[in-house]
């Protein structure tokens, strides 16, 4: 029973960050700043005239723009690799639960889980770095 609860806790710990990443992907931190800068008629026009707020510059590039092909490919590959890493961790968890106290099987299962965690961390970091670099191009 303890192993089943441990497996359930592991699955929940992996699923909750995925929902946070999915909701954060659609967040635009400049939308409020750009709209506030356009609404004010102050003498400080640097925020109004910033390149980041100019939609004719930021949203039109079909290759590197926010809806460009590089962005879509990066997100797709990161999702596939992330799903593969989570499946790998689930397989390792099932192997761990079914090892029945065999030290070699438990060690192999721990190695599979750790490999999945490392893979998930690499996917998250590389996806974030790629999206950052693509947005700056």
C-alpha atoms as a printed R data frame, in Angstrom:
    type eleno elety resid chain resno      x      y       z
1   ATOM     1    CA   UNK     A     1  0.000  0.000   0.000
2   ATOM     2    CA   UNK     A     2  2.869  2.316   0.823
3   ATOM     3    CA   UNK     A     3  4.398  1.809  -2.626
4   ATOM     4    CA   UNK     A     4  1.100  2.566  -4.344
5   ATOM     5    CA   UNK     A     5  0.797  5.821  -2.397
6   ATOM     6    CA   UNK     A     6  4.390  6.665  -3.265
7   ATOM     7    CA   UNK     A     7  3.658  6.039  -6.944
8   ATOM     8    CA   UNK     A     8  0.500  8.151  -6.779
9   ATOM     9    CA   UNK     A     9  2.414 10.980  -5.096
10  ATOM    10    CA   UNK     A    10  5.112 10.791  -7.764
11  ATOM    11    CA   UNK     A    11  2.542 10.994 -10.557
12  ATOM    12    CA   UNK     A    12  0.845 13.996  -8.918
13  ATOM    13    CA   UNK     A    13  4.173 15.757  -8.416
14  ATOM    14    CA   UNK     A    14  4.909 15.316 -12.100
15  ATOM    15    CA   UNK     A    15  1.462 16.344 -13.315
16  ATOM    16    CA   UNK     A    16  1.146 19.594 -11.342
17  ATOM    17    CA   UNK     A    17  4.181 21.355 -12.873
18  ATOM    18    CA   UNK     A    18  2.981 20.382 -16.342
19  ATOM    19    CA   UNK     A    19 -0.263 22.301 -15.792
20  ATOM    20    CA   UNK     A    20  1.691 25.317 -14.559
21  ATOM    21    CA   UNK     A    21  3.907 25.250 -17.653
22  ATOM    22    CA   UNK     A    22  0.889 24.958 -19.923
23  ATOM    23    CA   UNK     A    23 -0.804 27.981 -18.339
24  ATOM    24    CA   UNK     A    24  2.421 30.012 -18.311
25  ATOM    25    CA   UNK     A    25  3.043 29.400 -22.013
26  ATOM    26    CA   UNK     A    26  0.205 31.761 -22.975
27  ATOM    27    CA   UNK     A    27  1.263 34.537 -20.579
28  ATOM    28    CA   UNK     A    28  2.570 37.716 -22.197
29  ATOM    29    CA   UNK     A    29  4.358 39.882 -19.629
30  ATOM    30    CA   UNK     A    30  4.503 42.908 -21.950
31  ATOM    31    CA   UNK     A    31  0.801 43.077 -22.788
32  ATOM    32    CA   UNK     A    32 -0.110 45.085 -19.697
33  ATOM    33    CA   UNK     A    33  2.920 47.342 -19.927
34  ATOM    34    CA   UNK     A    34  2.383 48.104 -23.601
35  ATOM    35    CA   UNK     A    35 -1.324 48.835 -23.216
36  ATOM    36    CA   UNK     A    36 -0.678 51.029 -20.163
37  ATOM    37    CA   UNK     A    37  2.029 52.937 -22.017
38  ATOM    38    CA   UNK     A    38 -0.257 53.578 -24.983
39  ATOM    39    CA   UNK     A    39 -3.088 54.772 -22.744
40  ATOM    40    CA   UNK     A    40 -1.014 57.380 -20.925
41  ATOM    41    CA   UNK     A    41 -0.272 60.725 -22.463
42  ATOM    42    CA   UNK     A    42  2.771 61.488 -20.354
43  ATOM    43    CA   UNK     A    43  5.975 63.071 -21.524
44  ATOM    44    CA   UNK     A    44  7.791 59.728 -21.195
45  ATOM    45    CA   UNK     A    45  7.240 58.220 -24.604
46  ATOM    46    CA   UNK     A    46 10.044 55.672 -24.377
47  ATOM    47    CA   UNK     A    47  7.662 52.883 -23.327
48  ATOM    48    CA   UNK     A    48  5.159 53.791 -26.046
49  ATOM    49    CA   UNK     A    49  7.807 53.755 -28.757
50  ATOM    50    CA   UNK     A    50  9.618 50.613 -27.558
51  ATOM    51    CA   UNK     A    51 10.244 47.927 -30.154
52  ATOM    52    CA   UNK     A    52  8.746 45.276 -27.859
53  ATOM    53    CA   UNK     A    53  5.392 47.110 -27.931
54  ATOM    54    CA   UNK     A    54  5.396 47.623 -31.706
55  ATOM    55    CA   UNK     A    55  3.192 44.843 -33.080
56  ATOM    56    CA   UNK     A    56  4.355 45.494 -36.626
57  ATOM    57    CA   UNK     A    57  7.846 44.412 -35.536
58  ATOM    58    CA   UNK     A    58  7.156 41.592 -33.054
59  ATOM    59    CA   UNK     A    59  4.242 39.635 -34.470
60  ATOM    60    CA   UNK     A    60  4.841 39.421 -38.210
61  ATOM    61    CA   UNK     A    61  7.833 37.146 -38.763
62  ATOM    62    CA   UNK     A    62  6.556 33.739 -39.956
63  ATOM    63    CA   UNK     A    63  9.848 31.973 -39.120
64  ATOM    64    CA   UNK     A    64 10.943 33.343 -35.738
65  ATOM    65    CA   UNK     A    65  7.845 35.232 -34.554
66  ATOM    66    CA   UNK     A    66  5.685 34.156 -31.625
67  ATOM    67    CA   UNK     A    67  3.578 32.022 -33.951
68  ATOM    68    CA   UNK     A    68  6.482 31.202 -36.264
69  ATOM    69    CA   UNK     A    69  7.506 27.781 -37.469
70  ATOM    70    CA   UNK     A    70 10.609 27.589 -35.244
71  ATOM    71    CA   UNK     A    71  8.508 28.306 -32.155
72  ATOM    72    CA   UNK     A    72  5.961 25.648 -33.120
73  ATOM    73    CA   UNK     A    73  8.637 23.035 -33.844
74  ATOM    74    CA   UNK     A    74 10.429 23.771 -30.561
75  ATOM    75    CA   UNK     A    75  7.226 23.458 -28.533
76  ATOM    76    CA   UNK     A    76  6.235 20.247 -30.351
77  ATOM    77    CA   UNK     A    77  9.614 18.559 -29.856
78  ATOM    78    CA   UNK     A    78  9.732 19.648 -26.197
79  ATOM    79    CA   UNK     A    79  6.248 18.235 -25.600
80  ATOM    80    CA   UNK     A    80  7.114 14.881 -27.207
81  ATOM    81    CA   UNK     A    81 10.386 14.625 -25.261
82  ATOM    82    CA   UNK     A    82  8.660 15.658 -22.033
83  ATOM    83    CA   UNK     A    83  5.951 13.047 -22.509
84  ATOM    84    CA   UNK     A    84  8.629 10.427 -23.203
85  ATOM    85    CA   UNK     A    85 10.482 11.401 -20.012
86  ATOM    86    CA   UNK     A    86  7.297 11.167 -17.929
87  ATOM    87    CA   UNK     A    87  6.463  7.773 -19.443
88  ATOM    88    CA   UNK     A    88 10.000  6.644 -18.656
89  ATOM    89    CA   UNK     A    89  9.565  7.699 -15.015
90  ATOM    90    CA   UNK     A    90  6.215  5.922 -14.807
91  ATOM    91    CA   UNK     A    91  7.757  2.735 -16.198
92  ATOM    92    CA   UNK     A    92 10.551  3.030 -13.626
93  ATOM    93    CA   UNK     A    93  7.993  3.556 -10.861
94  ATOM    94    CA   UNK     A    94  6.049  0.468 -11.939
95  ATOM    95    CA   UNK     A    95  9.287 -1.518 -12.060
96  ATOM    96    CA   UNK     A    96 10.109 -0.276  -8.565
97  ATOM    97    CA   UNK     A    97  6.708 -1.238  -7.210
98  ATOM    98    CA   UNK     A    98  6.879 -4.698  -8.778
99  ATOM    99    CA   UNK     A    99 10.488 -5.427  -7.789
100 ATOM   100    CA   UNK     A   100  9.294 -7.328  -4.682
101 ATOM   101    CA   UNK     A   101 12.372 -6.464  -2.666
102 ATOM   102    CA   UNK     A   102 14.895 -7.616  -5.264
103 ATOM   103    CA   UNK     A   103 17.816 -5.216  -4.868
104 ATOM   104    CA   UNK     A   104 18.953 -5.411  -8.494
105 ATOM   105    CA   UNK     A   105 15.497 -4.740  -9.908
106 ATOM   106    CA   UNK     A   106 14.956 -1.880  -7.447
107 ATOM   107    CA   UNK     A   107 18.306 -0.332  -8.404
108 ATOM   108    CA   UNK     A   108 17.473 -0.623 -12.105
109 ATOM   109    CA   UNK     A   109 14.092  0.999 -11.474
110 ATOM   110    CA   UNK     A   110 15.706  3.851  -9.507
111 ATOM   111    CA   UNK     A   111 18.120  4.369 -12.392
112 ATOM   112    CA   UNK     A   112 15.208  4.555 -14.832
113 ATOM   113    CA   UNK     A   113 13.392  7.109 -12.651
114 ATOM   114    CA   UNK     A   114 16.534  9.223 -12.231
115 ATOM   115    CA   UNK     A   115 17.204  9.085 -15.970
116 ATOM   116    CA   UNK     A   116 13.644 10.258 -16.623
117 ATOM   117    CA   UNK     A   117 14.040 13.137 -14.160
118 ATOM   118    CA   UNK     A   118 17.327 14.200 -15.755
119 ATOM   119    CA   UNK     A   119 15.724 13.970 -19.193
120 ATOM   120    CA   UNK     A   120 12.784 16.072 -18.071
121 ATOM   121    CA   UNK     A   121 15.114 18.706 -16.627
122 ATOM   122    CA   UNK     A   122 17.159 18.789 -19.843
123 ATOM   123    CA   UNK     A   123 14.011 19.091 -21.963
124 ATOM   124    CA   UNK     A   124 12.648 21.926 -19.813
125 ATOM   125    CA   UNK     A   125 15.932 23.815 -19.811
126 ATOM   126    CA   UNK     A   126 16.644 23.346 -23.516
127 ATOM   127    CA   UNK     A   127 13.093 24.246 -24.513
128 ATOM   128    CA   UNK     A   128 13.234 27.420 -22.447
129 ATOM   129    CA   UNK     A   129 16.637 28.380 -23.817
130 ATOM   130    CA   UNK     A   130 15.573 27.723 -27.418
131 ATOM   131    CA   UNK     A   131 12.382 29.748 -27.068
132 ATOM   132    CA   UNK     A   132 14.348 32.599 -25.470
133 ATOM   133    CA   UNK     A   133 16.933 32.592 -28.261
134 ATOM   134    CA   UNK     A   134 14.262 32.359 -30.975
135 ATOM   135    CA   UNK     A   135 12.375 35.302 -29.467
136 ATOM   136    CA   UNK     A   136 15.552 37.424 -29.562
137 ATOM   137    CA   UNK     A   137 16.352 36.683 -33.210
